[in-house]
Amino acid sequence: MKKKIVIALGGNALGKNLPEQMKAVKITAKAIVDLIAEGHEVVIAHGNGPQVGMIQNAMTELVRSDPEKYIPCPLSVCVAMSQGYIGYDLQNALREEMLDRGIDKGVATVLTQVEVDPDDPAFSHPTKPIGAFMTKEEADALVRDRGYDVIEDAGRGYRRVVASPKPVAIVEIGTIESLIDTDHIVVACGGGGIPVFKTGGHHLKGAAAVIDKDFAAAKLAEQLDADVLIILTAVENVAVHFGKPDEKKLYDLTPEEAEKYIADGEFAPGSMLPKVEAALEFVKSGEGRKSLITLLEKAKDGIAGKTGTLIHA
């Protein structure tokens, strides 16, 4: 049966630099087109951790080289840059793979803004490290001159930290829906989306923040009324007692079971926890919605019920 599917791609599907990305997206495209070939409508969200860090570091070096000529590049602009060049590689790889299989569909990348709440508690407790390592003197200057938040990072130097607020709404949702309706494969919400908030009237202002790509994908799936959210990661199944002798793989979970495992601390923060929380959030957002967590190359088998961890009511 034809399904509307939102796929959240992790960093392992994109590589860590430009050459790696160009190779990785070709493999990624094959797994995604397997689903498209079965008649499913597919929308793709993705992370941007290494890529946005690379852009941020390059911009920082420019400012350091000539502070009178160059000004700091806002993080929201760096996210937009990463969306563009990751989308460029992804859409070309998807288009090529589809044409190789005789599938004639358009592919489009939407530079996506995602609204966040300026009163989100995350803004009071920034925890997401970004950018290059700095000396204490450089960090102190950023705190003094620009009001940045910085932390000492495991003895390696100082880094800027920003908030990671929850997504409230996808700004370009109408554009994404129109593209789906005209038989396009859409790449959207790259890097969790460009975080913005309303400042009065219709004006949107970029926020110095990073949105978790799994939560952004869950919000995208919710607003698109998708049937399935697939969160692709580095393991085939979610597990409890992970890494211990009594490790147990999970195949089929109700929301109540998932909530109990979360409460019991079974999933590592910054690793599997946000994936399970995002998957659960989508399942609870409407009737008949399902979330699948599995490996990239197992996505097709997961949709067929052969593997992966499926969360559903």
C-alpha positions as CSV (number, residue, x, y, z in Angstrom):
1,M,0.0,0.0,0.0
2,K,1.3,3.5,-1.0
3,K,2.5,5.5,2.1
4,K,3.6,9.0,2.7
5,I,7.0,8.6,4.3
6,V,9.4,11.2,6.0
7,I,12.9,9.9,6.3
8,A,15.4,11.4,8.7
9,L,19.0,10.8,7.5
10,G,21.8,10.7,10.0
11,G,25.4,11.8,9.5
12,N,26.5,8.4,8.5
13,A,24.4,8.7,5.3
14,L,26.2,11.9,4.3
15,G,29.9,11.5,5.1
16,K,32.1,14.0,7.0
17,N,33.5,16.1,4.2
18,L,32.9,17.0,0.5
19,P,34.5,13.9,-1.1
20,E,32.9,11.5,1.5
21,Q,29.5,13.2,0.9
22,M,29.6,12.7,-2.8
23,K,30.3,9.0,-2.4
24,A,27.8,8.5,0.5
25,V,24.8,10.1,-1.2
26,K,25.0,7.6,-4.0
27,I,24.6,4.8,-1.5
28,T,21.9,6.7,0.3
29,A,20.0,7.4,-2.9
30,K,19.8,3.6,-3.7
31,A,18.1,2.9,-0.4
32,I,15.7,5.8,-0.7
33,V,14.8,5.0,-4.3
34,D,14.0,1.4,-3.3
35,L,11.1,3.0,-1.4
36,I,10.1,5.4,-4.2
37,A,10.1,2.4,-6.7
38,E,7.4,0.8,-4.5
39,G,5.2,3.8,-5.0
40,H,5.7,5.6,-1.7
41,E,5.7,9.4,-1.5
42,V,9.0,10.3,0.1
43,V,10.3,13.4,1.9
44,I,13.8,13.6,3.2
45,A,15.2,15.5,6.2
46,H,18.8,15.2,7.1
47,G,21.5,16.2,9.6
48,N,24.3,18.7,9.0
49,G,26.7,18.3,12.0
50,P,30.0,18.0,10.2
51,Q,29.0,20.3,7.3
52,V,27.7,23.2,9.3
53,G,30.7,23.0,11.6
54,M,33.0,23.2,8.5
55,I,31.2,26.2,7.3
56,Q,31.2,27.9,10.7
57,N,35.0,27.2,11.1
58,A,35.7,28.6,7.6
59,M,33.7,31.8,8.4
60,T,35.5,32.1,11.8
61,E,38.9,31.9,10.1
62,L,37.9,34.7,7.7
63,V,37.0,37.0,10.6
64,R,40.2,36.1,12.4
65,S,42.3,36.9,9.2
66,D,40.8,40.4,8.8
67,P,38.3,41.4,11.4
68,E,37.9,44.9,9.9
69,K,36.9,43.4,6.5
70,Y,34.8,40.4,7.5
71,I,32.0,40.3,10.0
72,P,30.8,37.1,11.9
73,C,28.4,35.0,9.9
74,P,25.2,34.2,11.8
75,L,24.6,30.5,12.6
76,S,21.3,30.6,10.9
77,V,23.0,31.6,7.6
78,C,25.5,28.8,8.0
79,V,22.6,26.3,8.4
80,A,21.1,27.7,5.2
81,M,24.4,27.2,3.4
82,S,24.7,23.6,4.6
83,Q,21.1,22.9,3.5
84,G,21.9,24.2,0.0
85,Y,25.0,22.2,-0.7
86,I,23.9,18.9,1.0
87,G,20.6,19.2,-0.9
88,Y,22.5,19.8,-4.2
89,D,24.4,16.5,-3.8
90,L,21.3,14.6,-2.5
91,Q,18.9,15.7,-5.2
92,N,21.4,14.9,-8.0
93,A,22.1,11.5,-6.6
94,L,18.4,10.7,-6.2
95,R,17.6,12.0,-9.7
96,E,20.4,9.9,-11.3
97,E,19.3,6.8,-9.4
98,M,15.7,7.2,-10.4
99,L,16.5,7.8,-14.1
100,D,18.7,4.7,-14.0
101,R,15.6,2.8,-12.9
102,G,13.3,4.5,-15.4
103,I,11.5,6.6,-12.8
104,D,10.6,10.0,-14.0
105,K,10.1,12.3,-11.0
106,G,11.4,15.7,-10.0
107,V,13.6,16.3,-7.0
108,A,13.7,19.6,-5.2
109,T,15.5,20.9,-2.1
110,V,13.6,23.5,-0.1
111,L,15.7,25.8,2.1
112,T,13.5,25.4,5.1
113,Q,12.9,27.7,8.0
114,V,11.6,26.1,11.2
115,E,9.9,28.3,13.8
116,V,11.0,27.9,17.4
117,D,9.7,29.5,20.6
118,P,12.0,32.3,21.8
119,D,10.8,31.4,25.3
120,D,11.9,27.8,24.9
121,P,13.8,26.8,28.1
122,A,16.7,25.6,25.9
123,F,17.7,29.3,25.2
124,S,18.4,29.6,29.0
125,H,20.6,26.6,29.0
126,P,22.6,26.4,25.7
127,T,24.4,23.0,25.5
128,K,25.2,22.4,21.8
129,P,28.9,23.0,20.9
130,I,29.6,24.5,17.5
131,G,32.5,25.9,15.7
132,A,36.2,25.8,16.2
133,F,38.1,25.3,19.4
134,M,39.5,28.5,21.0
135,T,41.9,29.7,23.6
136,K,40.6,31.1,26.8
137,E,41.5,34.6,25.6
138,E,39.6,34.2,22.4
139,A,36.6,32.7,24.2
140,D,36.7,35.6,26.8
141,A,36.7,38.1,23.9
142,L,33.6,36.5,22.3
143,V,31.8,36.5,25.7
144,R,32.7,40.2,26.2
145,D,32.2,41.5,22.7
146,R,29.3,39.4,21.3
147,G,27.6,37.9,24.4
148,Y,28.3,34.3,23.3
149,D,28.0,31.4,25.6
150,V,31.2,29.3,25.8
151,I,32.3,26.1,27.6
152,E,35.6,24.4,28.2
153,D,35.4,21.2,26.1
154,A,37.1,18.2,27.7
155,G,40.5,19.8,28.0
156,R,40.7,20.5,24.2
157,G,40.0,24.2,24.4
158,Y,36.9,26.4,24.5
159,R,33.9,26.2,22.2
160,R,30.8,28.3,21.7
161,V,27.5,26.6,22.8
162,V,24.1,27.4,21.5
163,A,20.5,26.3,22.3
164,S,18.7,23.3,20.9
165,P,15.0,24.3,21.0
166,K,12.1,22.1,19.9
167,P,10.5,22.9,16.5
168,V,7.1,24.6,16.6
169,A,6.2,24.7,12.9
170,I,7.7,24.3,9.5
171,V,7.5,27.7,7.7
172,E,7.6,26.4,4.1
173,I,5.1,23.5,4.7
174,G,2.8,24.8,2.0
175,T,5.6,24.8,-0.6
176,I,6.7,21.2,0.4
177,E,3.1,20.0,0.1
178,S,2.7,21.6,-3.3
179,L,5.9,19.8,-4.5
180,I,4.6,16.5,-3.2
181,D,1.3,17.0,-4.9
182,T,3.2,17.5,-8.3
183,D,5.0,14.2,-7.9
184,H,8.3,15.6,-6.6
185,I,10.7,14.0,-4.1
186,V,11.5,16.7,-1.6
187,V,14.6,17.4,0.5
188,A,13.6,19.6,3.4
189,C,14.5,20.6,7.0
190,G,18.2,20.1,6.4
191,G,20.2,20.2,9.7
192,G,16.9,20.5,11.6
193,G,15.9,23.6,9.6
194,I,17.0,27.2,9.8
195,P,15.8,28.2,13.3
196,V,13.6,31.4,13.3
197,F,11.2,33.1,15.6
198,K,8.6,35.8,15.1
199,T,9.5,39.3,16.2
200,G,6.2,40.9,15.6
201,G,3.8,40.9,12.6
202,H,5.1,38.6,9.9
203,H,8.8,39.2,10.4
204,L,11.0,36.1,11.1
205,K,14.4,36.5,12.7
206,G,17.2,33.8,12.6
207,A,18.0,32.3,16.0
208,A,21.5,31.3,17.2
209,A,20.4,27.7,17.7
210,V,20.5,24.2,16.3
211,I,17.3,22.2,16.0
212,D,17.7,18.4,16.4
213,K,17.0,16.9,13.0
214,D,15.0,14.0,14.3
215,F,12.5,16.3,16.1
216,A,12.4,18.5,13.0
217,A,11.6,15.4,10.9
218,A,8.9,14.4,13.4
219,K,7.3,17.9,13.1
220,L,7.6,17.8,9.3
221,A,5.9,14.3,9.3
222,E,3.2,15.6,11.6
223,Q,2.4,18.6,9.5
224,L,2.4,16.6,6.3
225,D,0.1,14.0,7.8
226,A,2.6,11.3,6.9
227,D,1.9,7.6,7.5
228,V,5.4,6.7,8.6
229,L,8.5,8.5,10.0
230,I,11.7,6.6,9.4
231,I,14.7,7.6,11.5
232,L,17.9,6.1,10.1
233,T,20.8,5.5,12.4
234,A,23.9,3.3,12.9
235,V,22.1,0.3,14.3
236,E,19.4,-2.1,12.9
237,N,17.3,-2.1,16.1
238,V,16.9,0.0,19.2
239,A,18.0,-2.0,22.2
240,V,17.7,-2.0,26.0
241,H,20.7,-2.8,28.3
242,F,22.7,-1.6,25.3
243,G,26.3,-2.9,25.3
244,K,25.7,-5.3,28.2
245,P,25.6,-9.1,28.3
246,D,21.8,-9.0,28.6
247,E,21.3,-6.5,25.7
248,K,17.9,-7.0,24.2
249,K,16.8,-5.8,20.7
250,L,13.4,-4.2,20.4
251,Y,11.2,-4.9,17.4
252,D,7.7,-3.7,18.2
253,L,6.9,-1.1,20.8
254,T,3.7,0.6,22.0
255,P,4.0,4.3,23.0
256,E,3.6,3.2,26.6
257,E,6.4,0.7,26.4
258,A,8.7,3.3,24.8
259,E,7.8,5.9,27.5
260,K,8.7,3.3,30.3
261,Y,12.1,2.6,28.7
262,I,12.8,6.3,28.5
263,A,11.8,6.8,32.1
264,D,14.1,3.9,33.1
265,G,17.0,5.7,31.4
266,E,17.6,2.9,28.8
267,F,18.6,5.3,26.0
268,A,21.7,7.4,25.9
269,P,21.2,11.2,25.8
270,G,22.6,12.7,22.6
271,S,22.5,9.3,20.9
272,M,19.4,7.0,20.9
273,L,17.3,9.0,23.4
274,P,16.3,11.9,21.0
275,K,15.6,9.4,18.2
276,V,13.2,7.4,20.4
277,E,11.6,10.6,21.8
278,A,11.1,12.1,18.3
279,A,9.7,8.8,17.0
280,L,7.3,8.7,19.9
281,E,6.3,12.3,19.4
282,F,5.2,11.6,15.9
283,V,3.3,8.4,16.8
284,K,1.3,10.3,19.5
285,S,0.5,13.2,17.2
286,G,-2.3,11.4,15.3
287,E,-4.1,8.2,14.8
288,G,-2.5,5.4,12.7
289,R,0.9,7.0,12.6
290,K,4.0,4.8,12.9
291,S,7.7,5.4,13.4
292,L,10.6,3.1,12.4
293,I,14.1,3.3,13.6
294,T,16.7,1.2,11.7
295,L,19.8,1.2,9.4
296,L,19.7,3.0,6.1
297,E,20.1,-0.2,4.0
298,K,17.3,-1.8,6.0
299,A,14.7,0.9,5.4
300,K,12.8,-1.1,2.7
301,D,12.8,-4.3,4.9
302,G,11.7,-2.2,7.9
303,I,8.7,-0.8,6.0
304,A,7.8,-4.4,5.1
305,G,7.9,-5.3,8.8
306,K,11.0,-7.6,8.5
307,T,13.4,-5.7,10.7
308,G,14.0,-2.4,12.7
309,T,12.2,-1.1,15.7
310,L,8.6,-0.1,14.9
311,I,6.7,2.2,17.4
312,H,3.0,2.4,17.0
313,A,-0.2,2.4,18.9
